[in-house]
């Protein structure tokens, strides 16, 4: 699932994926990176660190304002991920045919997105994405 840094809205979903079967990096390679413009990147945690992964912006170990800003955006994404687990269908073993899992996940994503649109994201993130002078 992808979340817009500026708005906190869910902007991308892809799957379903069996739990533990695919890494986040493999999932992003199978979909997210094809959705990006040539000059775009996405924020990710250290699990996306890979030499061939030029589209993920991962923590670099520096404790500066840029990294703090990115960490806050990643933390909001994790909060939104946590909202999905409030639905029993995604927290517990899925007892229906696996072809229905994507439908259920999509419905839950839409409910969460509607909540975000009505009440706002879990918290606001100030983010300066002007990389021209970096």
Backbone torsions as a table, in degrees:
resi	resn	phi	psi	omega
1	UNK	NA	138.1	177.7
2	UNK	-114.9	141.4	-179.2
3	UNK	-121.9	132.1	177.4
4	UNK	-66.0	129.0	-178.9
5	UNK	-64.0	-39.8	-175.6
6	UNK	-73.4	-41.5	-172.6
7	UNK	-104.2	-24.2	-173.9
8	UNK	81.0	8.8	179.6
9	UNK	-82.6	149.1	173.6
10	UNK	-73.8	120.9	-175.6
11	UNK	-117.1	-6.6	-177.9
12	UNK	-158.2	134.1	169.8
13	UNK	-133.6	154.0	-177.4
14	UNK	-155.5	131.7	178.8
15	UNK	146.6	-159.5	12.0
16	UNK	-83.6	158.9	-179.9
17	UNK	-126.0	133.4	175.5
18	UNK	-60.1	135.1	-177.6
19	UNK	-57.4	128.1	175.9
20	UNK	78.7	-5.7	-176.1
21	UNK	-82.1	-39.8	-179.3
22	UNK	-114.2	141.4	173.9
23	UNK	-79.1	160.1	176.8
24	UNK	-59.2	-38.4	179.3
25	UNK	-62.2	-44.2	179.5
26	UNK	-64.5	-39.8	178.7
27	UNK	-64.3	-43.1	180.0
28	UNK	-64.5	-37.5	178.6
29	UNK	-66.1	-27.3	-177.6
30	UNK	-86.8	-0.6	-178.6
31	UNK	-161.5	-54.2	-171.8
32	UNK	-63.0	-46.2	-176.1
33	UNK	-63.6	-25.4	176.0
34	UNK	-74.6	-18.0	-179.2
35	UNK	-85.0	-14.6	-175.0
36	UNK	-84.4	147.7	171.5
37	UNK	-71.1	164.6	-175.7
38	UNK	-61.5	-26.5	-179.4
39	UNK	-102.0	9.9	-178.8
40	UNK	-97.6	153.3	172.6
41	UNK	-136.6	168.7	172.6
42	UNK	-125.4	152.4	176.7
43	UNK	-81.3	140.9	-179.0
44	UNK	-151.0	168.1	176.6
45	UNK	-86.7	-177.7	-175.1
46	UNK	-63.2	-17.5	178.8
47	UNK	-65.5	-13.9	179.6
48	UNK	-95.5	0.3	-177.1
49	UNK	-70.6	123.0	-176.3
50	UNK	-165.4	142.2	-179.5
51	UNK	-58.0	-36.0	-176.2
52	UNK	-86.5	1.1	-173.9
53	UNK	-97.7	76.5	-177.9
54	UNK	-82.2	-0.5	-176.8
55	UNK	-104.5	-6.2	-180.0
56	UNK	-105.9	131.1	175.8
57	UNK	-96.9	108.9	-175.4
58	UNK	-112.1	162.6	179.2
59	UNK	-56.9	140.6	-177.4
60	UNK	-108.5	1.6	177.6
61	UNK	91.3	-10.4	178.3
62	UNK	-83.7	143.7	178.3
63	UNK	-103.4	70.7	-179.3
64	UNK	-121.1	178.5	-176.4
65	UNK	-63.1	-37.5	179.0
66	UNK	-60.8	-46.5	-179.7
67	UNK	-68.5	-35.7	176.9
68	UNK	-64.7	-40.6	178.4
69	UNK	-62.0	-45.5	-179.6
70	UNK	-67.6	-36.9	178.8
71	UNK	-64.0	-38.5	178.3
72	UNK	-64.2	-40.5	177.2
73	UNK	-64.8	-41.3	178.0
74	UNK	-65.9	-36.5	179.6
75	UNK	-65.0	-39.7	178.1
76	UNK	-65.0	-39.4	177.4
77	UNK	-59.0	-43.3	178.5
78	UNK	-64.4	-35.7	175.3
79	UNK	-61.0	-43.9	179.9
80	UNK	-68.0	-38.8	173.1
81	UNK	-55.4	-42.3	-179.1
82	UNK	-62.2	-29.1	178.1
83	UNK	-63.1	-31.5	179.6
84	UNK	-64.3	-33.9	-176.9
85	UNK	-75.2	-11.0	175.7
86	UNK	-70.1	-16.3	176.9
87	UNK	-92.1	122.6	-176.7
88	UNK	-55.8	-31.1	-178.1
89	UNK	-63.3	-23.8	179.8
90	UNK	-106.9	-12.2	-178.8
91	UNK	-89.3	-31.0	-176.0
92	UNK	-112.1	174.5	178.1
93	UNK	-61.1	134.2	-178.8
94	UNK	-80.8	119.2	-171.7
95	UNK	-98.5	9.1	180.0
96	UNK	-109.1	175.2	-179.9
97	UNK	-60.5	141.1	-174.9
98	UNK	-61.2	-22.1	178.3
99	UNK	-66.7	-19.0	179.5
100	UNK	-88.8	-12.2	-176.9
101	UNK	-62.3	-43.4	178.7
102	UNK	-62.3	-38.8	177.8
103	UNK	-63.5	-44.8	179.3
104	UNK	-66.0	-44.2	178.7
105	UNK	-60.3	-45.1	178.7
106	UNK	-60.9	-40.7	178.4
107	UNK	-64.2	-42.9	179.2
108	UNK	-65.3	-41.1	176.9
109	UNK	-59.3	-40.3	178.4
110	UNK	-66.9	-39.2	177.1
111	UNK	-63.9	-45.3	179.5
112	UNK	-64.5	-41.8	178.9
113	UNK	-62.8	-42.1	177.9
114	UNK	-60.8	-40.0	177.4
115	UNK	-63.1	-43.7	179.4
116	UNK	-63.3	-41.9	179.4
117	UNK	-64.8	-38.2	-179.0
118	UNK	-77.2	-41.0	-171.4
119	UNK	-116.1	-6.3	-179.5
120	UNK	92.8	164.2	178.7
121	UNK	-70.5	168.7	-179.7
122	UNK	-52.6	-38.0	173.4
123	UNK	-159.9	157.2	-177.9
124	UNK	-82.3	147.5	178.4
125	UNK	-122.8	120.9	171.2
126	UNK	-82.2	124.1	-174.7
127	UNK	-140.7	121.8	177.2
128	UNK	-98.7	104.8	-177.8
129	UNK	-101.3	25.2	178.8
130	UNK	-85.1	92.4	-177.9
131	UNK	-91.3	3.7	-177.3
132	UNK	-62.7	-34.5	-176.5
133	UNK	-103.9	22.7	177.9
134	UNK	-107.8	NA	NA
